[in-house]
Amino acid sequence: MKPGKIRQSTLKGKFSLCLLVIVAVLLLTSGLLFGMMNYMQQRMETLLDINNRVYDLKLGVNEVAETYKYYLVSGREEDKEAICVGLKELVSDSAALKKDIFEDVYIREIDDLNNMIDTFSGQTEEGLLLFSSKNREERTADYEKAAYTAQLIDKYYDYVYRAVEQYSELEKKALEKEKSLITGICIFVILVMFGGVAVMLFWFSKGVLNPLSRLAYKAANYRTDEPGQWQQGRDEVKDLTDTFDAMVLRIEEQMGQMEINMKLELQLKQQRLEHIKMEKLLQESEMKALQARINPHFMFNTLNSIAQMAYLEEAPQTEQMAEAVSDYFRYNLKDIHHVSTMEEEIKNVKDYIYIQKIRFGDRIDFSLSYDEKADKGKIPALTLQPIIENSIIHGLGCCEGKGRVEISVECGEKDIQICISDNGRGMEYEKLSAVSAYLEGKDVQGIQSDSIGLKNVIDRMRAFFDRRFSMTIVSKIDEGTSITITVPYEENLCIKY
């Protein structure tokens, strides 16, 4: 703060201070009122408890005397134990009652009751102590002494009750005085609060309503043909609200136009990216066309000729190899948009496995389990062969031991489940995460180039079955990879391109 400059309290500070004082007084009064009411309630409960405890002492004496009478006849140890427990509770309760009452006031009747209970307890204990060494007449005499004291206590209860009632009345009068005091305090606090509210309303009118009225006047005459014309009786808050709503409406219109412009710009950028992507795909297609100048039909015819020559020369293994390669090429000459039956797809897989067995010999074991119920089910052509090829190249290519590829096809009532697993090196975590993200549709560009065959299978399965197929991939390093595909069993479908 600069020297000579006095810091002035703002309207907000004054309003906040007044509100804080009112809240503090209200909380203090509420706390005091709650404490006093709680104290009064506890005192009332204490008075009621004293009456109940005096009555309980009377009942306790009668119960002990009655049990003493039974013990005089039966002599059972259970009755003796009950008498001892009852006497102990009587003495303890009587002493506690005397202590609680004498903390506030001395009541002679309570003191007398306590002494009589002590006398009754001593007589009963003396009778129990020498019970076994006395005859029946002596035992009866001891009991009658204790019973006489119990009768005195029972008759004296009326005097004790009246004394306690008088004590309760005095306490109630004191509580009434305290209640009047609390009522006066509450009235005073209410008056203080009303005064505080009046002060706040004065400040509010002077510091808020008057400036608000002037602001409403300016807002009502803003952009009018005749500025300075004030309409009497108008609601200045409504005028200010209408002007503010109009301003918000203009801002929203401008924001909406900006949002439309941003969307158009984003669409333009996306179109440019699509255009660049199409040019890249076109270049790749041209490169592949240059690399595939050999006519596939010529190769297919040549393989047929080799198979016929092997048949004439009686070379059955060469003939079978040539026929398998020929059938494999014939199936692969189909358009990738072609829809095949599971029977045709499995035939192609068997030809491919036969070719790979000739190539790898005993290095790889192939296992095929096929449910013929799936024969008529439809599936995109060349779906299984790329996955099996991945198992051989990526999974088993670097393995030193014997490789194993297991293929199973099971047909249910509504779907076909295909599982292809190997014991190869497995997929690295980054590659598995990228393929899983591509399967879930979260990452359309993160899949690696060496997984392009798997990507092609996924894309064509989506085009064929939409969201009605599922693919799960489980892979661990040095343990192998398992790919499970579940597709609906349907016989009359076409790819949805």
C-alpha positions in Angstrom: 0.0 0.0 0.0 1.3 3.4 -1.0 1.9 6.0 1.8 -0.9 8.5 2.3 -3.5 6.3 0.6 -6.3 5.1 2.9 -7.9 1.8 2.2 -11.6 2.1 2.0 -14.0 -0.7 2.8 -16.2 -1.8 -0.1 -19.9 -2.5 -0.1 -19.1 -6.2 -0.5 -16.9 -6.1 2.6 -19.5 -4.3 4.6 -22.2 -6.7 3.5 -20.0 -9.7 4.2 -19.0 -8.4 7.6 -22.7 -7.8 8.6 -23.7 -11.2 7.3 -20.8 -12.8 9.2 -21.8 -11.1 12.4 -25.4 -12.2 12.1 -24.4 -15.8 11.3 -21.9 -15.8 14.2 -24.6 -14.5 16.6 -27.1 -17.0 15.3 -24.7 -19.9 15.7 -23.7 -18.7 19.2 -27.4 -18.4 20.2 -28.3 -21.7 18.6 -25.4 -23.4 20.5 -26.4 -21.7 23.8 -30.0 -22.6 23.3 -29.2 -26.2 22.4 -26.8 -26.5 25.4 -29.4 -25.1 27.8 -32.2 -27.3 26.4 -29.9 -30.3 26.6 -29.0 -29.4 30.2 -32.7 -29.0 31.1 -33.5 -32.3 29.6 -30.7 -34.0 31.4 -31.9 -32.5 34.7 -35.4 -33.6 34.1 -34.2 -37.1 33.3 -32.1 -37.1 36.4 -35.1 -36.2 38.6 -37.1 -38.9 37.0 -34.2 -41.3 37.4 -33.9 -40.5 41.2 -37.6 -41.4 41.7 -37.1 -44.7 39.8 -33.9 -45.5 41.8 -35.7 -44.9 45.1 -38.5 -47.2 44.1 -36.0 -49.8 42.8 -34.3 -49.8 46.3 -37.6 -50.6 47.9 -38.3 -53.4 45.5 -34.7 -54.7 46.0 -35.2 -54.9 49.7 -38.4 -56.8 49.4 -36.8 -59.2 46.9 -33.9 -59.9 49.2 -36.2 -60.4 52.2 -38.4 -62.8 50.2 -35.3 -64.8 49.0 -34.1 -64.9 52.6 -37.4 -66.4 53.6 -37.0 -69.1 50.9 -33.5 -69.8 52.0 -34.7 -70.2 55.6 -36.9 -73.1 54.5 -34.8 -74.7 51.7 -31.2 -73.9 52.7 -30.1 -74.1 49.1 -26.8 -72.5 48.0 -28.5 -70.9 45.0 -30.8 -68.8 47.2 -27.8 -67.8 49.4 -25.8 -66.6 46.4 -28.9 -64.7 45.1 -29.2 -63.0 48.6 -25.5 -62.0 48.5 -25.7 -60.6 45.0 -28.9 -58.7 45.9 -27.3 -57.2 49.1 -24.3 -56.1 47.2 -26.4 -54.3 44.6 -28.6 -52.7 47.3 -25.7 -51.3 49.2 -24.0 -50.1 46.0 -27.2 -48.5 44.5 -28.1 -46.8 47.9 -24.6 -45.3 48.3 -24.6 -44.0 44.7 -28.1 -42.5 45.1 -27.0 -40.7 48.3 -23.9 -39.4 46.6 -25.7 -38.0 43.6 -28.4 -36.3 45.6 -26.1 -34.9 48.3 -24.0 -33.2 45.6 -26.9 -30.7 45.2 -28.8 -30.8 48.6 -29.0 -32.7 51.8 -32.2 -34.8 52.2 -32.6 -36.4 55.6 -35.0 -39.1 54.4 -32.4 -40.3 51.8 -29.8 -40.5 54.6 -32.2 -42.4 56.8 -33.0 -44.8 53.9 -29.4 -45.4 53.3 -28.8 -46.2 57.0 -31.7 -48.6 57.2 -30.5 -50.4 54.1 -27.1 -50.7 55.7 -28.8 -52.1 58.8 -30.8 -54.6 56.8 -27.7 -55.6 54.9 -25.8 -56.2 58.1 -28.6 -58.2 59.7 -29.0 -60.4 56.6 -25.2 -61.0 56.3 -25.0 -61.9 60.0 -27.8 -64.4 59.6 -26.2 -66.0 56.6 -22.8 -66.1 58.2 -24.0 -68.1 61.2 -26.8 -70.0 59.4 -25.2 -73.4 59.5 -24.2 -73.1 63.2 -27.6 -72.2 64.6 -30.8 -74.2 65.1 -34.1 -73.5 63.5 -35.4 -71.1 66.2 -32.2 -69.0 66.1 -32.3 -68.9 62.3 -36.0 -67.8 62.4 -35.1 -65.0 64.9 -32.4 -63.7 62.6 -34.7 -63.7 59.7 -37.5 -61.9 61.6 -35.0 -59.1 62.6 -34.1 -58.6 58.9 -37.8 -58.9 57.8 -38.8 -56.2 60.5 -36.2 -53.8 59.1 -37.4 -54.5 55.5 -41.0 -53.6 56.7 -39.7 -50.4 58.2 -38.0 -49.6 54.9 -41.2 -50.3 53.1 -43.3 -48.1 55.3 -40.6 -45.3 55.3 -40.7 -45.2 51.5 -43.7 -42.8 51.6 -41.7 -40.3 53.5 -38.7 -40.7 51.1 -41.0 -40.3 48.1 -42.5 -37.1 49.4 -39.0 -35.7 50.2 -37.9 -36.6 46.7 -41.0 -35.0 45.2 -40.3 -31.8 47.1 -36.7 -31.8 45.9 -38.0 -32.3 42.3 -40.4 -29.4 42.6 -37.6 -27.1 43.7 -35.4 -28.3 40.8 -38.3 -27.7 38.4 -38.7 -24.1 39.6 -35.0 -23.5 39.1 -35.3 -24.9 35.6 -38.3 -22.6 34.9 -36.2 -19.6 35.8 -33.4 -20.8 33.5 -35.9 -21.3 30.8 -37.2 -17.7 31.2 -33.6 -16.5 30.9 -33.1 -18.5 27.7 -36.3 -17.1 26.3 -35.1 -13.6 27.0 -31.8 -14.3 25.4 -33.5 -15.6 22.3 -35.8 -12.5 22.0 -32.7 -10.3 22.4 -30.9 -12.2 19.7 -33.9 -12.0 17.3 -34.1 -8.3 17.8 -30.3 -8.0 17.1 -30.8 -10.0 14.0 -33.7 -7.9 12.8 -31.5 -4.8 13.4 -28.7 -6.4 11.4 -31.0 -7.3 8.5 -32.4 -3.7 8.5 -28.8 -2.3 8.3 -28.0 -4.7 5.5 -31.2 -3.7 3.6 -30.2 -0.1 3.9 -26.7 -0.8 2.6 -28.2 -3.0 -0.1 -30.6 -0.3 -1.3 -27.9 2.4 -1.2 -25.0 0.5 -2.7 -26.7 -2.0 -5.0 -30.3 -1.1 -5.9 -29.5 2.5 -6.8 -26.6 1.7 -9.1 -28.6 -1.2 -10.5 -31.5 1.3 -11.3 -29.0 3.6 -13.0 -27.6 0.7 -15.0 -31.1 -0.4 -16.0 -31.8 3.2 -17.2 -28.8 3.1 -19.4 -29.6 -0.4 -20.7 -33.2 0.6 -21.4 -32.2 3.5 -23.5 -29.3 1.8 -25.2 -29.6 1.9 -29.1 -33.0 3.6 -28.9 -34.2 6.2 -31.3 -34.8 8.8 -28.5 -32.1 8.3 -25.8 -32.8 9.8 -22.4 -36.5 8.8 -22.4 -37.2 6.9 -19.2 -40.5 5.0 -19.0 -41.9 5.3 -15.5 -43.2 2.1 -13.9 -40.9 -0.2 -15.8 -39.1 -3.0 -14.1 -35.4 -2.0 -14.3 -34.2 -5.5 -13.4 -36.3 -6.9 -16.3 -34.9 -4.2 -18.7 -31.3 -5.1 -17.6 -32.1 -8.8 -18.0 -33.6 -8.3 -21.5 -30.5 -6.4 -22.6 -28.2 -9.0 -21.2 -30.2 -11.8 -23.0 -29.9 -10.0 -26.2 -26.2 -9.6 -25.8 -25.9 -13.4 -24.9 -28.0 -14.2 -28.0 -25.6 -12.2 -30.3 -22.6 -13.9 -28.7 -24.1 -17.3 -29.2 -24.9 -16.5 -32.8 -21.3 -15.5 -33.3 -20.0 -18.6 -31.5 -22.2 -20.8 -33.6 -20.9 -19.2 -36.8 -17.3 -19.7 -35.6 -18.1 -23.4 -34.8 -19.6 -23.9 -38.3 -16.5 -22.3 -39.9 -14.2 -24.6 -37.8 -16.2 -27.7 -38.8 -15.9 -26.7 -42.5 -12.2 -26.1 -42.1 -11.8 -29.5 -40.4 -13.8 -31.2 -43.1 -11.6 -29.6 -45.7 -8.4 -30.8 -43.9 -9.9 -34.3 -43.7 -10.7 -34.3 -47.4 -7.1 -33.3 -48.1 -5.8 -36.1 -46.0 -8.1 -38.6 -47.8 -6.9 -37.3 -51.1 -3.3 -37.8 -50.1 -4.1 -41.3 -48.8 -5.8 -42.2 -52.1 -2.8 -41.0 -54.0 -0.5 -43.1 -51.8 -2.8 -46.2 -52.3 -2.7 -45.5 -56.1 1.0 -45.4 -56.1 1.2 -48.7 -54.1 -1.3 -50.3 -56.5 0.8 -49.3 -59.5 3.9 -50.7 -57.9 2.2 -54.0 -57.2 0.9 -54.1 -60.8 4.5 -53.6 -62.0 5.7 -56.4 -59.7 2.9 -58.8 -60.9 3.6 -58.7 -64.6 3.7 -62.5 -64.8 0.2 -63.7 -65.9 -1.3 -65.9 -63.1 -3.4 -67.8 -65.6 -0.2 -68.7 -67.5 1.3 -70.1 -64.2 -1.9 -72.0 -63.5 -1.9 -73.6 -67.0 1.8 -74.4 -66.7 1.2 -76.2 -63.3 -1.6 -78.2 -65.0 0.8 -79.3 -67.7 3.4 -80.3 -65.1 0.8 -82.4 -63.3 -0.1 -84.2 -66.5 3.5 -84.9 -67.3 4.1 -86.2 -63.8 1.1 -88.5 -64.2 2.5 -89.8 -67.6 5.9 -90.3 -66.0 4.4 -92.1 -63.0 5.6 -89.6 -60.4 2.7 -89.5 -58.0 4.3 -87.2 -55.4 5.2 -84.6 -58.0 1.8 -84.9 -59.5 0.1 -84.4 -56.2 2.4 -81.5 -55.4 1.6 -79.8 -58.8 -2.2 -80.4 -58.4 -2.1 -78.9 -54.9 -0.2 -75.9 -56.1 -2.5 -75.6 -59.1 -5.6 -75.7 -56.9 -4.1 -73.2 -54.5 -3.4 -70.8 -57.3 -6.8 -71.3 -58.8 -8.4 -70.4 -55.4 -6.1 -67.4 -55.0 -7.0 -66.1 -58.4 -10.5 -65.3 -57.0 -11.2 -61.7 -56.2 -10.7 -60.9 -52.5 -14.3 -59.6 -52.5 -15.4 -63.2 -53.3 -17.5 -65.0 -50.8 -16.6 -68.7 -50.2 -18.1 -71.5 -48.3 -16.2 -72.9 -45.3 -15.8 -76.1 -47.4 -13.9 -74.2 -50.1 -11.9 -72.3 -47.6 -10.8 -75.5 -45.8 -9.9 -77.1 -49.1 -7.6 -74.2 -49.8 -6.1 -74.5 -46.3 -5.4 -78.2 -46.9 -3.7 -77.5 -50.2 -1.6 -74.8 -48.5 -0.7 -77.1 -45.6 0.4 -79.8 -48.1 2.6 -77.3 -49.9 4.2 -76.2 -46.6 4.7 -79.8 -45.5 6.7 -80.5 -48.7 8.7 -77.3 -48.0 9.4 -77.7 -44.3 9.2 -81.5 -44.0 9.2 -82.6 -40.3 10.1 -79.2 -38.9 6.4 -78.3 -38.6 3.4 -80.4 -37.4 0.0 -79.4 -38.8 -3.2 -80.4 -37.0 -6.6 -79.7 -38.6 -9.8 -80.4 -36.7 -12.9 -79.6 -38.9 -16.6 -79.9 -38.1 -18.3 -80.7 -41.5 -21.5 -79.1 -40.2 -19.8 -75.8 -41.1 -19.5 -76.7 -44.9 -22.3 -74.3 -46.1 -21.3 -71.4 -43.9 -20.1 -68.3 -45.8 -16.8 -66.5 -45.2 -14.6 -64.1 -47.2 -12.2 -65.9 -49.5 -8.6 -66.1 -48.3 -9.4 -65.5 -44.6 -7.6 -68.4 -42.9 -4.5 -68.8 -45.2 -2.9 -65.4 -44.3 -3.3 -66.2 -40.6 -1.7 -69.6 -41.0 1.1 -68.0 -43.1 1.7 -65.5 -40.2 2.0 -68.5 -37.8 4.6 -70.1 -40.0 6.6 -67.0 -40.9 6.5 -64.8 -37.8 5.7 -67.5 -35.2 7.8 -70.4 -36.3 10.4 -68.8 -38.5 13.0 -68.2 -35.7 12.2 -71.3 -33.6 15.0 -73.8 -33.2 12.7 -76.6 -32.1 9.9 -78.4 -33.8 7.0 -76.1 -34.8 3.3 -76.8 -34.3 0.3 -75.2 -36.0 -3.2 -76.3 -34.8 -6.3 -75.4 -36.7 -9.8 -76.2 -35.4 -13.2 -75.3 -36.8 -16.3 -75.9 -34.7 -19.9 -75.3 -35.8 -22.6 -74.3 -33.3 -26.3 -73.6 -33.8 -25.8 -69.9 -34.7 -22.0 -69.4 -35.2 -18.8 -70.9 -36.3 -15.7 -70.7 -34.2 -12.2 -70.9 -35.8 -9.1 -71.2 -33.7 -5.5 -71.1 -35.2 -2.7 -71.5 -32.6 1.1 -72.1 -32.8 4.0 -72.6 -30.4 6.2 -69.9 -32.0 8.0 -67.0 -30.6 4.8 -65.0 -29.9 4.0 -61.3 -30.5 5.7 -58.5 -28.7 3.6 -56.4 -26.4 3.7 -53.3 -28.6 2.6 -55.2 -31.7 -0.1 -57.1 -29.8 -1.4 -53.8 -28.4 -1.5 -52.2 -31.8 -3.4 -55.1 -33.4 -5.8 -55.2 -30.4 -6.4 -51.4 -30.7 -7.1 -51.8 -34.5 -9.6 -54.6 -33.7 -11.4 -52.3 -31.2 -11.4 -49.4 -33.7 -9.3 -47.2 -31.4 -6.2 -46.9 -33.6 -6.6 -47.2 -37.4 -3.0 -46.4 -38.4 -0.9 -47.8 -35.6 -0.8 -51.4 -37.0 2.6 -52.3 -38.3 3.4 -53.1 -41.9 4.4 -56.7 -41.2 0.8 -57.3 -39.9 -0.7 -56.1 -43.2 -2.1 -59.6 -43.9 -3.9 -59.7 -40.6 -5.1 -56.1 -41.1 -6.6 -57.2 -44.5 -8.4 -60.1 -42.9 -9.9 -57.8 -40.2 -11.0 -55.2 -42.8 -12.7 -57.8 -45.0 -14.4 -59.5 -42.0 -15.8 -56.1 -40.9 -17.0 -55.5 -44.4 -18.7 -58.9 -44.6 -20.1 -59.3 -41.1 -20.2 -55.7 -39.8 -20.2 -56.0 -36.0 -21.4 -59.6 -35.8 -17.9 -61.2 -35.7 -15.3 -61.2 -33.0 -11.6 -61.9 -33.0 -9.4 -62.4 -29.9 -5.6 -62.7 -29.9 -3.7 -64.3 -27.0 0.1 -64.3 -27.4 3.1 -64.7 -25.0 6.7 -64.3 -25.9 8.4 -67.7 -26.5 5.1 -69.5 -25.8 3.1 -68.9 -29.0 0.1 -67.2 -30.4 -3.6 -68.2 -30.5 -6.2 -66.4 -32.7 -9.9 -67.2 -32.3 -12.5 -66.0 -34.8 -16.2 -66.3 -34.2 -18.5 -65.6 -37.2 -22.3 -66.1 -37.6 -23.4 -69.2 -39.5 -25.3 -67.9 -42.5 -25.6 -69.4 -46.0 -27.0 -66.4 -48.0 -24.8 -63.4 -47.5 -22.8 -61.0 -49.6 -20.0 -58.6 -48.7 -21.2 -55.2 -47.8 -18.9 -52.9 -49.8 
